[in-house]
Amino acid sequence: MGPKTAACVLTFALGRAAFPVDTHVHRVATRLGWLPANTAADRAHRLLGPLVPADIRYDLHVAMITHGRAVCRAQRPRCGACVLNDLCPYRLQSAALPGQRQPAPRAGP
């Protein structure tokens, strides 16, 4: 059993404050700069677990999965629709690459 499966069992079956790092969580965390580029999955678990406060681990895990599936997708991320635009190094980097389509600016107040 790997760290993701163990964390999922602890979180979803036993109600413990573990932090599973699946593909979506890994991708979003890397794009936000919480993980170094090319961090392996097992190392991502070791790095992220202690950083996330126990009382928000479940909610953050679910929110990151939802965000990774709907907005911060692996192929063609929807940076223009992202609520984290101002905090995301990935968006700033990808917007600066030549030949890349610029994300639409967010509407302000």
N, C-alpha and C positions, 0 to 999 in steps of 0.2 A: 504494500500500500504506500502510495506516495504522499507528499505533504498536502497536495490539494485535496485528495480524497479524505485524508485524516481530518483536515480542517473542515471539510463539508460535513462529515459525520458529527464532529464536535459541535458545529454551529447549528445545523438543521435538525439532527436527531436528538442531540443531548442539550441543546440550548446554551452551550458554552460560548465564551467570547473569543472564538478563533477568527482568523481572517483568511478565508480561502482566496487564493490568487489563481483565477482561471485566465483564459485567453483574453477576454475583454478587460478584466481588471489589470492584467499585465500590460496590455496595449495602452490603456488610458493613463496608467501610472507612468509609463515610459514617456509618453507624449507630453505629460505635464511636468516632466523632469524629476519625478519622485524616484525614478530608477535610472541608472546609467544605461545608455544604449547597449544592446546586445546582452543584457542581463539574462542569465539562464533562469528557468522557472523555479528550480529549487532554491537558488540564491534570492530570487524575488520574494519568496515566502519568508526567508530569514531576514531580509531587509525591511519589508513592509510591515510585518507582524508587530514588531515593537513600536513602530511609529504611529500606528493607529490606536487611539484611546479605546479601551475595552468597551465603553458604553456606546460607541458609535460603529463598531465593527460590522455588525449585521446590516445596519441601514446603509453604511457606506458601500459594503460589498454589493448589495442589491442595486443601489443607485449607480454604481460604476458599471455593472453589467447592463443595466437599462441604457445608460448613456453610450456605452460601447457598441451596443446593437443598433441604436437608433441614430446616433449623431457621430460618434467618433469611430466610425467603421474602419475596418482594415483597408478595404479598397474604397476610394473616393469618400473620405471623411467629409462631413457636412460642416466645415469650419464656420461658414457664414451663419449657420443656425445655432451655433454653440454658445451657451451661456458663460463658458469659461474662456472666451476669446482673449480677454485682457490679461489672463494669467497663464496662457498656454505658449510655451516656447516652440512647440511643434508648429502652431499656426504662424507664428512670426517667421520661423525658418522656412516653411513651405511657401509663404507669401513672397519671400525674397528670392526664391529660386527662379532663374530665367526659364521662360516657356511654361511656367505654371499659371493656371488661371487664378486670379486673385479672388479670395472669398469676398462675398458681398459685405459691406460694412453694416454693423448692427445699428438699428434705429435707436436713437438716444431719447432721453426725456425732453 
